[in-house]
């Protein structure tokens, strides 16, 4: 599978000054750690999780191999940490949008637009979070699904004034988010990561379909209650016999 060409000159890591400098050793270590973590999404997008190596990350971050192992146990430890940071950032963006707007539609729309802006501006991050990292072993895959659950909880945050019966069921929240995540991954794999903003409107319509916003009775697209047929003059057995062509 061809990987995204996520690197550019503007993505080059900031190097520490050569020679003697006034930075304390712990500051140098923290700087190297930040550069290593910042390099992971682009490396994962370009090489894929399985093919990427510590050497790839070290080269992209412009630090030594020794500096890598002072910060992380191995590749998976580094990738797992970058995965957490990426989702923390995205969760903060989505959370902020939950409080912007007078209506639930405005709040959900603001959240989705802000998150899609981030992912469209950084398609390597989108690929890393929704395509590569979930295949990075059981521990990261489990955390990925736990993050989907956290994103699902924001559906309640965006509707603080709705009664509980108007909100999506808790067990449905992660299913809703999973549908969005799957579509994001699909667009990224098609090379359309930079076009993710175009999904804001259909995603909004999709999410709002799961709220009960003042309607009476079942909503369009939901399963209707079964209504038994009226028996005909011949009785239920005769009706079934005729239908079967007996």
C-alpha positions as CSV (number, residue, x, y, z in Angstrom):
1,X,0.0,0.0,0.0
2,X,1.4,3.4,-0.9
3,X,2.0,5.7,2.0
4,X,1.2,9.4,2.2
5,X,4.0,11.8,1.3
6,X,3.7,13.7,4.5
7,X,7.1,15.3,4.9
8,X,8.1,18.7,3.7
9,X,10.9,21.2,4.4
10,X,8.6,23.0,6.7
11,X,8.3,19.8,8.8
12,X,12.0,19.7,9.5
13,X,12.7,19.4,13.2
14,X,14.2,22.3,15.1
15,X,17.7,21.4,16.0
16,X,19.5,22.5,19.2
17,X,22.4,24.8,18.7
18,X,25.7,23.1,18.1
19,X,28.5,23.3,20.6
20,X,28.2,24.6,24.1
21,X,24.9,26.1,25.2
22,X,23.2,27.1,28.4
23,X,20.5,24.5,28.3
24,X,20.3,22.2,31.3
25,X,20.6,18.4,30.6
26,X,16.9,17.9,31.5
27,X,15.9,20.6,29.1
28,X,17.9,19.0,26.3
29,X,16.3,15.6,27.1
30,X,12.8,17.2,27.1
31,X,13.5,19.0,23.8
32,X,14.6,15.7,22.2
33,X,11.6,13.9,23.5
34,X,9.2,16.5,22.0
35,X,11.0,16.3,18.6
36,X,10.8,12.5,18.6
37,X,7.1,12.6,19.4
38,X,6.5,15.3,16.8
39,X,8.3,13.2,14.1
40,X,6.2,10.0,14.7
41,X,3.0,10.9,12.7
42,X,4.9,11.9,9.5
43,X,7.1,8.8,9.7
44,X,4.2,6.5,10.3
45,X,2.2,8.1,7.4
46,X,5.2,7.7,5.1
47,X,6.5,4.3,6.1
48,X,3.5,2.6,7.8
49,X,3.6,1.3,11.4
50,X,5.1,-2.1,10.6
51,X,7.8,-0.8,8.3
52,X,8.9,2.3,10.4
53,X,11.9,1.8,12.6
54,X,13.6,3.6,15.5
55,X,16.2,4.7,12.9
56,X,13.5,6.4,10.8
57,X,12.1,8.3,13.8
58,X,15.6,9.3,15.0
59,X,16.5,10.6,11.5
60,X,13.3,12.6,11.2
61,X,13.7,14.1,14.6
62,X,17.4,14.9,14.1
63,X,18.4,13.3,17.4
64,X,20.8,10.5,18.3
65,X,19.8,6.9,18.8
66,X,21.1,7.2,22.3
67,X,18.7,10.1,23.0
68,X,15.8,8.0,21.8
69,X,16.5,5.2,24.3
70,X,16.9,7.8,27.1
71,X,13.3,8.7,26.5
72,X,11.5,5.5,25.3
73,X,11.9,1.8,25.8
74,X,11.3,0.9,22.1
75,X,9.4,1.9,19.0
76,X,6.0,0.9,20.4
77,X,6.5,2.9,23.6
78,X,7.3,6.0,21.5
79,X,4.3,5.4,19.1
80,X,1.9,4.8,22.0
81,X,3.0,8.1,23.6
82,X,2.5,10.0,20.3
83,X,-0.8,8.3,19.9
84,X,-2.0,9.6,23.3
85,X,-0.8,13.1,22.6
86,X,-2.5,13.2,19.2
87,X,-5.9,12.1,20.7
88,X,-5.5,14.5,23.7
89,X,-5.1,17.3,21.2
90,X,-8.0,16.3,19.1
91,X,-10.2,15.8,22.2
92,X,-9.4,19.3,23.4
93,X,-10.4,20.7,20.1
94,X,-13.7,18.8,20.0
95,X,-14.4,19.7,23.7
96,X,-14.0,23.4,23.0
97,X,-16.5,23.3,20.2
98,X,-19.1,21.7,22.5
99,X,-19.6,25.0,24.2
100,X,-19.7,27.2,21.1
101,X,-23.2,27.9,19.8
102,X,-26.7,28.4,21.0
103,X,-28.2,25.2,19.6
104,X,-27.1,21.6,19.7
105,X,-26.6,21.7,15.9
106,X,-24.3,24.7,16.2
107,X,-22.3,23.1,19.0
108,X,-21.9,19.8,17.3
109,X,-21.1,21.5,14.0
110,X,-18.4,23.7,15.6
111,X,-16.8,20.7,17.2
112,X,-16.7,18.7,13.9
113,X,-15.5,21.6,11.8
114,X,-12.7,22.4,14.3
115,X,-11.5,18.8,14.4
116,X,-11.7,18.3,10.7
117,X,-9.7,21.5,10.2
118,X,-6.9,20.1,12.3
119,X,-6.9,16.8,10.5
120,X,-7.1,18.3,7.0
121,X,-4.2,20.7,7.8
122,X,-2.2,17.7,9.1
123,X,-3.2,14.6,7.0
124,X,-0.2,12.8,8.4
125,X,-1.7,13.1,11.8
126,X,-5.0,11.9,10.5
127,X,-3.4,8.8,9.0
128,X,-1.4,8.1,12.1
129,X,-4.4,8.3,14.5
130,X,-7.0,6.5,12.4
131,X,-5.1,4.2,10.1
132,X,-1.6,3.3,11.4
133,X,-1.7,3.5,15.2
134,X,-4.7,1.1,15.6
135,X,-2.6,-1.6,13.9
136,X,0.3,-1.0,16.3
137,X,-0.4,-3.9,18.6
138,X,-3.1,-4.8,21.1
139,X,-2.3,-2.2,23.7
140,X,-2.5,0.7,21.2
141,X,-5.5,-0.7,19.5
142,X,-7.3,-1.0,22.9
143,X,-6.4,2.7,23.7
144,X,-7.7,3.7,20.3
145,X,-11.1,2.2,21.1
146,X,-11.1,3.7,24.6
147,X,-10.5,7.1,22.9
148,X,-13.5,6.5,20.6
149,X,-15.5,6.0,23.8
150,X,-14.3,9.3,25.2
151,X,-15.2,11.1,22.0
152,X,-18.6,9.5,22.3
153,X,-19.1,11.1,25.7
154,X,-18.9,14.5,24.1
155,X,-22.3,13.9,22.5
156,X,-23.8,14.5,25.9
157,X,-21.6,17.5,26.6
158,X,-22.9,19.2,23.4
159,X,-26.5,18.8,24.6
160,X,-26.5,19.8,28.3
161,X,-30.2,20.9,28.3
162,X,-31.7,17.8,26.6
163,X,-33.4,15.3,28.9
164,X,-31.7,11.8,29.0
165,X,-34.4,10.2,26.9
166,X,-33.5,12.6,24.0
167,X,-29.8,11.6,24.0
168,X,-28.2,8.7,22.2
169,X,-27.9,5.6,24.4
170,X,-24.5,5.3,26.0
171,X,-23.8,2.0,24.2
172,X,-24.6,3.8,20.9
173,X,-22.2,6.7,21.4
174,X,-19.1,4.8,20.5
175,X,-20.8,3.3,17.5
176,X,-21.6,6.8,16.2
177,X,-18.0,7.9,16.7
178,X,-16.8,4.6,15.1
179,X,-18.7,5.4,12.0
180,X,-17.0,8.8,11.8
181,X,-13.6,7.4,12.4
182,X,-14.1,4.7,9.8
183,X,-15.0,7.4,7.2
184,X,-12.0,9.5,8.1
185,X,-9.7,6.5,7.7
186,X,-11.3,5.7,4.3
187,X,-10.8,9.2,3.0
188,X,-7.2,9.2,4.2
189,X,-6.5,5.9,2.5
190,X,-8.0,7.3,-0.7
191,X,-5.5,10.2,-0.5
192,X,-8.1,12.7,0.4
193,X,-6.9,13.6,3.9
194,X,-6.5,17.2,3.0
195,X,-10.2,17.2,1.9
196,X,-11.6,16.1,5.2
197,X,-13.3,19.5,5.8
198,X,-15.8,18.5,3.1
199,X,-17.2,15.9,5.5
200,X,-18.4,18.5,8.1
201,X,-21.9,18.8,6.8
202,X,-22.7,15.1,6.3
203,X,-21.1,14.3,9.6
204,X,-23.3,16.8,11.3
205,X,-26.4,15.4,9.7
206,X,-25.3,11.9,10.7
207,X,-24.7,12.8,14.4
208,X,-27.9,14.8,14.8
209,X,-30.0,11.9,13.5
210,X,-29.2,10.1,16.8
211,X,-30.8,12.8,19.0
212,X,-34.5,12.9,19.7
213,X,-35.0,16.6,19.1
214,X,-38.7,17.2,20.1
215,X,-40.3,14.8,17.7
216,X,-43.2,12.6,18.7
217,X,-43.0,8.9,17.9
218,X,-40.2,7.1,16.0
219,X,-37.7,9.1,14.0
220,X,-37.0,8.5,10.3
221,X,-34.5,5.8,9.9
222,X,-35.3,4.1,13.2
223,X,-36.9,0.7,13.6
224,X,-40.7,1.0,13.9
225,X,-42.8,-1.0,16.4
226,X,-44.3,-4.1,15.0
227,X,-48.0,-3.8,14.1
228,X,-49.8,-7.2,13.8
229,X,-51.8,-7.7,10.6
230,X,-55.6,-7.9,10.8
231,X,-56.7,-11.5,10.4
232,X,-58.8,-12.2,7.3
233,X,-62.0,-14.1,7.2
234,X,-60.3,-17.4,6.6
235,X,-58.2,-17.2,9.7
236,X,-54.4,-17.0,10.1
237,X,-53.8,-20.6,8.9
238,X,-55.8,-20.1,5.7
239,X,-54.0,-16.8,5.0
240,X,-50.5,-18.4,5.4
241,X,-51.7,-21.3,3.2
242,X,-52.8,-19.0,0.4
243,X,-49.7,-16.9,0.6
244,X,-47.5,-20.1,0.2
245,X,-49.5,-21.1,-2.8
246,X,-50.8,-24.3,-1.2
